[in-house]
Amino acid sequence: MISTADMRKGVVVEIDGQLFSVMDYQHIKVGRGSAQVRIKVRNVRSGATSEKTFQAGEKFPRVRLENRKVEYLYKEGDNYYMMDQQTYDQFAMTREQLGDTVLYLKENGELDVQFYGDEPVGVELPITLEFEVVQTDPGFKGDTASGGTKPAKLDTGLTIQVPLFVNTGDKIKVDTRTGTYLERV
């Protein structure tokens, strides 16, 4: 069992027979009433997001997930195909199951997939990944008084803010948790 006090981003809980991944957590204390917890959750099977409010201290069954190393193979339609590196079994995950993770997927890239029994329910990316900048405007010396940024489109289609000295063709490191530029590689 997991209490509302132990909830944090990424925890998977069972509420009313459904599996939910916690996306955001907020503790609310109002006037004379008791404290409440408002959580934003994503249904791991359907991908639908919703907000739920509970009394502080309420408990839920915590779901035990198994992490497996997989290799991302390719995309076909709305399905993203992966291969388990232990058994070489291939399986597909939908865009709804993957969420924003699809912006970081590179063919032949390694990632951890969370399984509930034999069902893939979530993805855990490495903290940092390397990408190639495929399009960005040139940065000119003297554009700003302090370090400025500009948008850059990466090889996966993701657009992030990068410093002015980054050019098209450069390889950069990106933090997958926040989607921010870390360094040039």
URWO-V911874 format. One record per residue. RES is the residue in three letters. SS is DSSP state (~ for helix, > for strand, _ for the rest). PHI is phi in whole degrees, -180 to 180 (* if undefined). D_CENTER is the distance of its C-alpha to the mean C-alpha in whole Angstrom. Layout:
res-><RES	RES>
ss-><SS	SS>
phi-><PHI	PHI>
d_center-><D_CENTER	D_CENTER>
This chain:
res-><MET	ILE	SER	THR	ALA	ASP	MET	ARG	LYS	GLY	VAL	VAL	VAL	GLU	ILE	ASP	GLY	GLN	LEU	PHE	SER	VAL	MET	ASP	TYR	GLN	HIS	ILE	LYS	VAL	GLY	ARG	GLY	SER	ALA	GLN	VAL	ARG	ILE	LYS	VAL	ARG	ASN	VAL	ARG	SER	GLY	ALA	THR	SER	GLU	LYS	THR	PHE	GLN	ALA	GLY	GLU	LYS	PHE	PRO	ARG	VAL	ARG	LEU	GLU	ASN	ARG	LYS	VAL	GLU	TYR	LEU	TYR	LYS	GLU	GLY	ASP	ASN	TYR	TYR	MET	MET	ASP	GLN	GLN	THR	TYR	ASP	GLN	PHE	ALA	MET	THR	ARG	GLU	GLN	LEU	GLY	ASP	THR	VAL	LEU	TYR	LEU	LYS	GLU	ASN	GLY	GLU	LEU	ASP	VAL	GLN	PHE	TYR	GLY	ASP	GLU	PRO	VAL	GLY	VAL	GLU	LEU	PRO	ILE	THR	LEU	GLU	PHE	GLU	VAL	VAL	GLN	THR	ASP	PRO	GLY	PHE	LYS	GLY	ASP	THR	ALA	SER	GLY	GLY	THR	LYS	PRO	ALA	LYS	LEU	ASP	THR	GLY	LEU	THR	ILE	GLN	VAL	PRO	LEU	PHE	VAL	ASN	THR	GLY	ASP	LYS	ILE	LYS	VAL	ASP	THR	ARG	THR	GLY	THR	TYR	LEU	GLU	ARG	VAL>
ss-><_	>	>	~	~	~	_	_	_	_	_	>	>	>	>	_	_	>	>	>	>	>	>	>	>	>	>	>	_	_	_	_	_	_	_	>	>	>	>	>	>	>	>	_	_	_	_	_	>	>	>	>	>	>	>	_	_	_	>	>	>	>	_	_	_	>	>	>	>	>	>	>	>	>	>	>	_	_	>	>	>	>	>	>	_	_	_	_	_	>	>	>	>	>	~	~	~	~	~	~	~	~	~	~	_	_	_	_	_	>	>	>	>	>	>	>	_	_	>	>	>	>	>	>	_	_	_	>	>	>	>	>	>	>	>	>	_	_	_	_	_	_	_	_	_	_	_	_	>	>	>	>	>	>	_	_	_	_	>	>	>	>	>	_	_	_	_	_	_	_	>	>	>	>	>	_	_	_	_	>	>	>	>	>	_>
phi-><*	-125	-88	-62	-70	-95	-70	-154	-60	97	-72	-106	-127	-107	-127	54	80	-111	-92	-128	-103	-75	-99	-151	-138	-141	-96	-122	-122	-116	24	-89	-73	-80	-69	-128	-123	-109	-122	-102	-125	-122	-68	-71	-89	-96	86	-70	-106	-156	-112	-132	-122	-134	-73	-60	94	-65	-118	-134	-68	-87	-92	-91	-113	-106	-91	-130	-75	-132	-117	-76	-97	-164	-114	-138	66	-97	-102	-116	-95	-127	-130	-67	-78	-87	-102	64	-76	-103	-149	-114	-126	-88	-61	-64	-70	-84	63	-73	-61	-61	-71	-110	-77	-123	-56	68	-84	-91	-155	-102	-110	-92	-115	-111	72	-104	-99	-73	-124	-164	-130	-120	-85	-61	-64	-127	-135	-101	-135	-105	-79	-98	-158	-159	-74	-69	-99	-107	-62	90	-64	-138	-78	-128	-52	-103	-132	-146	-75	-138	-95	-96	-64	-95	99	-72	-113	-132	-89	-129	-64	-63	-79	-79	-119	-59	97	-70	-100	-129	-104	-124	-79	-75	-74	-113	73	-113	-68	-110	-165	-87	-103>
d_center-><24	22	23	22	23	20	17	14	10	9	13	14	17	20	21	24	24	20	17	14	11	12	10	12	16	19	23	25	29	32	35	37	35	33	29	26	23	20	17	14	13	12	14	13	15	16	13	15	14	17	18	20	23	25	27	27	27	27	25	23	23	20	19	19	16	17	15	16	16	16	17	15	18	19	18	21	21	18	17	15	17	17	19	20	21	24	25	24	24	22	19	18	14	14	12	12	11	8	7	6	5	9	9	9	11	14	17	18	15	15	12	12	12	13	16	18	21	21	18	15	13	9	7	7	7	10	10	12	13	16	17	20	21	22	24	24	27	30	30	33	35	36	33	32	34	31	28	27	24	23	21	20	19	17	18	15	16	13	15	15	18	20	23	27	28	25	26	26	25	24	21	19	16	13	11	7	6	9	9	13	16	17	20	22	23>
